[in-house]
Amino acid sequence: MTENGVNSHRGRVLTMDTMNPNVKKVEYAVRGPIVQRALQIEKELKAGVKKPFSEVIKANIGDCHAMGQRPITFLRQVLALCMYPELLSDNKFPEDAKNRARRILQSCGGGSIGAYSASQGIERVRQDVALYIERRDGGIPSDPDNIYLSTGASDAIMTMLKLLVSGEGCTRTGVMISIPQYPLYSAALADLGAVQISYYLNEESCWSLDVSELRRALNTARDHCCPRALCIINPGNPTGQVQSRQCIEDVIRFAAEENLFLMADEVYQDNVYAEGCEFHSFKKVLFEMGPKYSNTVELASFHSTSKCYMGECGFRGGYVEVINLDPDVKTQLTKLVSVRLCPPVPGQVLLDVVVNPPEPGEPSYATFIKERTATLDDLALKAKLTEETLNTVPGITCNPVQGAMYSFPRISLPERAIEEAKEQGQAPDMFYCMKLLEETGICLVPGSGFGQRDGTYHFRMTILPPTDKLKIVLAKVKEFHQDFTQQYS
Amino acid sequence: MKRKVWLSVLREMSTGKRRLSEQGNQIGMELQQGVQKSYKDIIDVSWGDAHALGMKPISFVRQVIAACLYPELLQSDRIPIDARLRAQRLLRVCDGGSVDGGVPSSPENIFICSGSQSALMFILKLLSSGEGPSQMGVLNPMPTYPSFTLALEVQGVAMVPYYLCEEEGWALKIEELHRVLQNTKGHCSPRVLYIINPGNPTGHVQSRESIEEVIRFAAEEKLFLLADEVYQGSVHVEAMEFVSYKKVLSEMGPGYSDTVQLASFHSVSKGFMGECGLRGGYMELVNLDPEVMDVVRTLFSLSTCTAVTGQFALDIMVDPPQPGDPSYPTYSEEARSMAGMEADLLYCTRLLEEAGVCVGPGCEYGQQEGTHHLRMCVMTPTENLEELLRRLKTFHLSFLSEFS
């Protein structure tokens, strides 16, 4: 068979011209061209090509385990027991892990995680998630029927956006999203042909959110679309800011006034490091604002097993809790999720253990707490280290990394570098990051992939590499920046 | 005051099968609570879910994945040595020696996905465009399975049903494809031909000649071929052999092999592995332009990765234990032991209530006017199947006498 594309295209049905026009516009910087080049370089290194470095450090994606973070023992024990139940008779596994495994297997078809689950997710897991949310939110009730398990949070976010997007031309759905943002959102909006309404976070005040900026963005958008949703990532990605309670109340009030559906992406809710910062769930704040708001504001809150202390990105576990959804719409949602049959059952199992961790008195409790604390403490240290080190570099300023897993420092680039980038048809920060990759093997994502104010440049770097390696990475970035600045001045 | 969230309206799909299944669960609970019925348990064969019906997983698959999940097991003699070696190999290609870097998908033409349904949705999205007379049309078989028609609805593509021939064992007739294509002129723009082989719900296995005919038809009429081959591991009848669309296409030589565009789908959900819950599958793309492949890769990267447990199961499916491996005897033994209200909805409801058997009503799958069918999954231990057939026979005779 001939290789794709080289020979005659006579009669090809699917070409760039006939393809769905929306999907052509989709970009996803986190895995985009710079990552592809990084993978290529890795292959070259393996093939023995000489470079000024011996390995590629992928500080582009929030993938904890890939960067050496250890999994939580208890989680993996329960998963292994569910995967191969013969191990229930192996005395190397603790009783509390076995009890959870048995309980979960009982709620699976034929006692096997290989059976399809209900499309909305295993009922028992949804019940456990609801209880977790109630405990987290100080007792505010959570209905398992409002919880939809999903293949990672991204799946649920895409599904909700799909429901929200309709209309044409001036009535086409507009969706508000922050700049900078996690590019799943911009990609999803491009894919769905929705109108992106960008609101700028305030870099000068640690990426805070101002309602006046929300209002500005909304008013500007009203003449060319029909704004229907407001997306907020808290703690933020790439910026890491942890919104204050006041801010969350302001956003809820704004959504209520302007009749907007709130999408609260809270996957980093355990990743809060800075003094004085605290995670407040949108749902909790909504309900504490009283029935005027809690009975009316439509909210979807997203969580996942990919971040926090678990870092289990590969299992694709997650959920969305929907509040005040119109019952007919809820029926459509239930139908829509049934198309992909069900979320991966191992991910559902994992989620169940996350919301049902070992309790004081149980055999695995001590180890679990130790591992969880160590992971979160380690991240906090690295967040501080990153901020401090980058701020010693002339030409780089880095806001405190209050939460999440990334730093998003601002870099100043010499005019000559900017011009050369433009000549090459590259965004200046992409030009910078590509050079950094070629010279040091460090893979970051340019700020242009996330959005930034015109004339400013940033990069996103994860805080995930082990501390020793992180120190080296930071030192190399510092050195590179100084050399780059000198070279192009 | 609740405000309606705007949404694209989905045509009301009949939910009879789901309601039946829920009713089955309800009756199951009543039985547990001691309510007396003429049967002691519900046998639900309405879903294509082998494990839910009591089929055991393949030991090797579960051993390997368990060891990947909890690498302490790499030292455990509870896991046979070849399973441990396989787990080690799989972990080596994961970043961080942990399952969470994600096993890399092949960068060429194979894309690993969360079950074949999501890959199908993906390719439909890629192909979908146009409105009204230029709306993309998909030729789809009748009867077919409900998730598929729902997937077409959700993607907003036009359906162009072609009827399989029941008198000839549900064979695909080219004349029927010609006929429906003629009738679409002006209604939509048919660009895709979806085939499922072996068939769902029919179980029909296409002959090589039939596959060649279809490929020729697709080439002449400029149609993108979707070959859903998830049941390729489940051919039960002697003298029937599964042959893949890709194989036949490549053997038809230039003129076909270098032009006809094809996406083939496979999954770990069916066959003797039956690992529906793990959500593992792949899609292979043939004869797509390089720039199109670039777009495919970008779009694909957005969905991050397929659940790694599904990827591991997939690896084992395509590279199972071989003769000589310690796990081979157990593996091969396990694999071998394993193979309106519509009137039929009424029939099925009564069948459930009176005999405790839950099947899929034919009206959910599409059938010729005036005919009635039911679908049942046969991947269940023999004793179960015999019991179910006994109950079905008894019920059927009494049903007939009641209504004659």
HADDOCK unambig.tbl for C-alpha pairs under 7 A between the chains (distance, minus, plus):
assign (segid A and resid 1 and name CA) (segid B and resid 250 and name CA) 5.86 0.50 0.50
assign (segid A and resid 1 and name CA) (segid B and resid 257 and name CA) 5.99 0.50 0.50
assign (segid A and resid 1 and name CA) (segid B and resid 258 and name CA) 6.31 0.50 0.50
assign (segid A and resid 2 and name CA) (segid B and resid 258 and name CA) 5.75 0.50 0.50
assign (segid A and resid 4 and name CA) (segid B and resid 287 and name CA) 4.87 0.50 0.50
assign (segid A and resid 4 and name CA) (segid B and resid 288 and name CA) 5.75 0.50 0.50
assign (segid A and resid 4 and name CA) (segid B and resid 289 and name CA) 5.93 0.50 0.50
assign (segid A and resid 4 and name CA) (segid B and resid 290 and name CA) 6.62 0.50 0.50
assign (segid A and resid 5 and name CA) (segid B and resid 287 and name CA) 6.64 0.50 0.50
assign (segid A and resid 5 and name CA) (segid B and resid 288 and name CA) 6.38 0.50 0.50
assign (segid A and resid 5 and name CA) (segid B and resid 289 and name CA) 4.45 0.50 0.50
assign (segid A and resid 5 and name CA) (segid B and resid 290 and name CA) 5.72 0.50 0.50
assign (segid A and resid 9 and name CA) (segid B and resid 259 and name CA) 6.55 0.50 0.50
assign (segid A and resid 10 and name CA) (segid B and resid 259 and name CA) 6.86 0.50 0.50
assign (segid A and resid 11 and name CA) (segid B and resid 222 and name CA) 6.00 0.50 0.50
assign (segid A and resid 11 and name CA) (segid B and resid 259 and name CA) 6.89 0.50 0.50
assign (segid A and resid 12 and name CA) (segid B and resid 222 and name CA) 6.93 0.50 0.50
assign (segid A and resid 12 and name CA) (segid B and resid 259 and name CA) 6.39 0.50 0.50
assign (segid A and resid 12 and name CA) (segid B and resid 260 and name CA) 6.93 0.50 0.50
assign (segid A and resid 12 and name CA) (segid B and resid 261 and name CA) 6.77 0.50 0.50
assign (segid A and resid 13 and name CA) (segid B and resid 191 and name CA) 6.83 0.50 0.50
assign (segid A and resid 13 and name CA) (segid B and resid 222 and name CA) 6.00 0.50 0.50
assign (segid A and resid 13 and name CA) (segid B and resid 223 and name CA) 6.23 0.50 0.50
assign (segid A and resid 13 and name CA) (segid B and resid 224 and name CA) 5.96 0.50 0.50
assign (segid A and resid 14 and name CA) (segid B and resid 127 and name CA) 6.81 0.50 0.50
assign (segid A and resid 15 and name CA) (segid B and resid 289 and name CA) 6.66 0.50 0.50
assign (segid A and resid 15 and name CA) (segid B and resid 292 and name CA) 6.46 0.50 0.50
assign (segid A and resid 16 and name CA) (segid B and resid 292 and name CA) 5.93 0.50 0.50
assign (segid A and resid 19 and name CA) (segid B and resid 126 and name CA) 5.95 0.50 0.50
assign (segid A and resid 19 and name CA) (segid B and resid 127 and name CA) 5.39 0.50 0.50
assign (segid A and resid 19 and name CA) (segid B and resid 128 and name CA) 6.96 0.50 0.50
assign (segid A and resid 19 and name CA) (segid B and resid 129 and name CA) 6.94 0.50 0.50
assign (segid A and resid 20 and name CA) (segid B and resid 125 and name CA) 6.87 0.50 0.50
assign (segid A and resid 20 and name CA) (segid B and resid 126 and name CA) 5.33 0.50 0.50
assign (segid A and resid 20 and name CA) (segid B and resid 127 and name CA) 5.67 0.50 0.50
assign (segid A and resid 20 and name CA) (segid B and resid 128 and name CA) 5.26 0.50 0.50
assign (segid A and resid 20 and name CA) (segid B and resid 129 and name CA) 4.99 0.50 0.50
assign (segid A and resid 23 and name CA) (segid B and resid 126 and name CA) 6.86 0.50 0.50
assign (segid A and resid 24 and name CA) (segid B and resid 295 and name CA) 6.37 0.50 0.50
assign (segid A and resid 26 and name CA) (segid B and resid 299 and name CA) 6.73 0.50 0.50
assign (segid A and resid 27 and name CA) (segid B and resid 298 and name CA) 6.59 0.50 0.50
assign (segid A and resid 28 and name CA) (segid B and resid 298 and name CA) 6.80 0.50 0.50
assign (segid A and resid 28 and name CA) (segid B and resid 302 and name CA) 6.32 0.50 0.50
assign (segid A and resid 31 and name CA) (segid B and resid 301 and name CA) 6.47 0.50 0.50
assign (segid A and resid 63 and name CA) (segid B and resid 101 and name CA) 6.71 0.50 0.50
assign (segid A and resid 65 and name CA) (segid B and resid 96 and name CA) 5.74 0.50 0.50
assign (segid A and resid 65 and name CA) (segid B and resid 98 and name CA) 6.31 0.50 0.50
assign (segid A and resid 65 and name CA) (segid B and resid 100 and name CA) 5.76 0.50 0.50
assign (segid A and resid 65 and name CA) (segid B and resid 101 and name CA) 6.46 0.50 0.50
assign (segid A and resid 66 and name CA) (segid B and resid 95 and name CA) 4.58 0.50 0.50
assign (segid A and resid 66 and name CA) (segid B and resid 96 and name CA) 4.33 0.50 0.50
assign (segid A and resid 66 and name CA) (segid B and resid 100 and name CA) 6.50 0.50 0.50
assign (segid A and resid 66 and name CA) (segid B and resid 101 and name CA) 4.82 0.50 0.50
assign (segid A and resid 67 and name CA) (segid B and resid 96 and name CA) 6.14 0.50 0.50
assign (segid A and resid 68 and name CA) (segid B and resid 96 and name CA) 5.39 0.50 0.50
assign (segid A and resid 76 and name CA) (segid B and resid 69 and name CA) 5.83 0.50 0.50
assign (segid A and resid 76 and name CA) (segid B and resid 70 and name CA) 5.48 0.50 0.50
assign (segid A and resid 77 and name CA) (segid B and resid 70 and name CA) 6.26 0.50 0.50
assign (segid A and resid 79 and name CA) (segid B and resid 69 and name CA) 6.94 0.50 0.50
assign (segid A and resid 80 and name CA) (segid B and resid 66 and name CA) 4.49 0.50 0.50
assign (segid A and resid 80 and name CA) (segid B and resid 69 and name CA) 5.86 0.50 0.50
assign (segid A and resid 80 and name CA) (segid B and resid 70 and name CA) 6.05 0.50 0.50
assign (segid A and resid 83 and name CA) (segid B and resid 62 and name CA) 5.68 0.50 0.50
assign (segid A and resid 83 and name CA) (segid B and resid 66 and name CA) 5.64 0.50 0.50
assign (segid A and resid 84 and name CA) (segid B and resid 62 and name CA) 5.24 0.50 0.50
assign (segid A and resid 84 and name CA) (segid B and resid 63 and name CA) 6.05 0.50 0.50
assign (segid A and resid 84 and name CA) (segid B and resid 66 and name CA) 6.05 0.50 0.50
assign (segid A and resid 109 and name CA) (segid B and resid 51 and name CA) 6.69 0.50 0.50
assign (segid A and resid 109 and name CA) (segid B and resid 52 and name CA) 4.13 0.50 0.50
assign (segid A and resid 110 and name CA) (segid B and resid 51 and name CA) 5.47 0.50 0.50
assign (segid A and resid 110 and name CA) (segid B and resid 52 and name CA) 4.09 0.50 0.50
assign (segid A and resid 110 and name CA) (segid B and resid 53 and name CA) 5.98 0.50 0.50
assign (segid A and resid 110 and name CA) (segid B and resid 54 and name CA) 5.21 0.50 0.50
assign (segid A and resid 112 and name CA) (segid B and resid 51 and name CA) 6.28 0.50 0.50
assign (segid A and resid 113 and name CA) (segid B and resid 277 and name CA) 5.75 0.50 0.50
assign (segid A and resid 114 and name CA) (segid B and resid 51 and name CA) 6.24 0.50 0.50
assign (segid A and resid 114 and name CA) (segid B and resid 274 and name CA) 6.90 0.50 0.50
assign (segid A and resid 114 and name CA) (segid B and resid 275 and name CA) 4.22 0.50 0.50
assign (segid A and resid 114 and name CA) (segid B and resid 276 and name CA) 5.26 0.50 0.50
assign (segid A and resid 114 and name CA) (segid B and resid 277 and name CA) 4.21 0.50 0.50
assign (segid A and resid 114 and name CA) (segid B and resid 278 and name CA) 5.79 0.50 0.50
assign (segid A and resid 115 and name CA) (segid B and resid 49 and name CA) 6.05 0.50 0.50
assign (segid A and resid 115 and name CA) (segid B and resid 51 and name CA) 5.12 0.50 0.50
assign (segid A and resid 115 and name CA) (segid B and resid 52 and name CA) 5.36 0.50 0.50
assign (segid A and resid 115 and name CA) (segid B and resid 275 and name CA) 6.35 0.50 0.50
assign (segid A and resid 115 and name CA) (segid B and resid 276 and name CA) 5.22 0.50 0.50
assign (segid A and resid 115 and name CA) (segid B and resid 277 and name CA) 4.73 0.50 0.50
assign (segid A and resid 116 and name CA) (segid B and resid 49 and name CA) 6.61 0.50 0.50
assign (segid A and resid 116 and name CA) (segid B and resid 276 and name CA) 5.23 0.50 0.50
assign (segid A and resid 116 and name CA) (segid B and resid 277 and name CA) 4.56 0.50 0.50
assign (segid A and resid 117 and name CA) (segid B and resid 277 and name CA) 6.70 0.50 0.50
assign (segid A and resid 163 and name CA) (segid B and resid 7 and name CA) 4.80 0.50 0.50
assign (segid A and resid 163 and name CA) (segid B and resid 8 and name CA) 6.71 0.50 0.50
assign (segid A and resid 164 and name CA) (segid B and resid 5 and name CA) 6.48 0.50 0.50
assign (segid A and resid 164 and name CA) (segid B and resid 6 and name CA) 5.63 0.50 0.50
assign (segid A and resid 164 and name CA) (segid B and resid 7 and name CA) 5.43 0.50 0.50
assign (segid A and resid 165 and name CA) (segid B and resid 7 and name CA) 6.18 0.50 0.50
assign (segid A and resid 166 and name CA) (segid B and resid 6 and name CA) 6.50 0.50 0.50
assign (segid A and resid 166 and name CA) (segid B and resid 7 and name CA) 5.77 0.50 0.50
assign (segid A and resid 166 and name CA) (segid B and resid 8 and name CA) 6.01 0.50 0.50
assign (segid A and resid 184 and name CA) (segid B and resid 302 and name CA) 6.84 0.50 0.50
assign (segid A and resid 296 and name CA) (segid B and resid 1 and name CA) 6.44 0.50 0.50
assign (segid A and resid 296 and name CA) (segid B and resid 2 and name CA) 6.10 0.50 0.50
assign (segid A and resid 312 and name CA) (segid B and resid 100 and name CA) 5.84 0.50 0.50
assign (segid A and resid 313 and name CA) (segid B and resid 100 and name CA) 5.49 0.50 0.50
assign (segid A and resid 314 and name CA) (segid B and resid 99 and name CA) 6.33 0.50 0.50
assign (segid A and resid 314 and name CA) (segid B and resid 100 and name CA) 4.21 0.50 0.50
assign (segid A and resid 314 and name CA) (segid B and resid 101 and name CA) 6.51 0.50 0.50
assign (segid A and resid 314 and name CA) (segid B and resid 102 and name CA) 5.53 0.50 0.50
assign (segid A and resid 314 and name CA) (segid B and resid 305 and name CA) 6.95 0.50 0.50
assign (segid A and resid 314 and name CA) (segid B and resid 307 and name CA) 5.47 0.50 0.50
assign (segid A and resid 314 and name CA) (segid B and resid 308 and name CA) 5.42 0.50 0.50
assign (segid A and resid 315 and name CA) (segid B and resid 307 and name CA) 4.84 0.50 0.50
assign (segid A and resid 315 and name CA) (segid B and resid 308 and name CA) 6.07 0.50 0.50
assign (segid A and resid 316 and name CA) (segid B and resid 307 and name CA) 5.54 0.50 0.50
assign (segid A and resid 326 and name CA) (segid B and resid 2 and name CA) 6.65 0.50 0.50
assign (segid A and resid 326 and name CA) (segid B and resid 4 and name CA) 5.96 0.50 0.50
assign (segid A and resid 329 and name CA) (segid B and resid 5 and name CA) 6.93 0.50 0.50
assign (segid A and resid 339 and name CA) (segid B and resid 147 and name CA) 5.53 0.50 0.50
assign (segid A and resid 339 and name CA) (segid B and resid 150 and name CA) 6.42 0.50 0.50
assign (segid A and resid 339 and name CA) (segid B and resid 151 and name CA) 5.84 0.50 0.50
assign (segid A and resid 340 and name CA) (segid B and resid 117 and name CA) 5.70 0.50 0.50
assign (segid A and resid 340 and name CA) (segid B and resid 118 and name CA) 5.86 0.50 0.50
assign (segid A and resid 344 and name CA) (segid B and resid 277 and name CA) 5.65 0.50 0.50
assign (segid A and resid 344 and name CA) (segid B and resid 278 and name CA) 5.17 0.50 0.50
assign (segid A and resid 344 and name CA) (segid B and resid 279 and name CA) 5.36 0.50 0.50
assign (segid A and resid 344 and name CA) (segid B and resid 307 and name CA) 6.76 0.50 0.50
assign (segid A and resid 345 and name CA) (segid B and resid 277 and name CA) 5.06 0.50 0.50
assign (segid A and resid 345 and name CA) (segid B and resid 278 and name CA) 5.82 0.50 0.50
assign (segid A and resid 346 and name CA) (segid B and resid 278 and name CA) 6.67 0.50 0.50
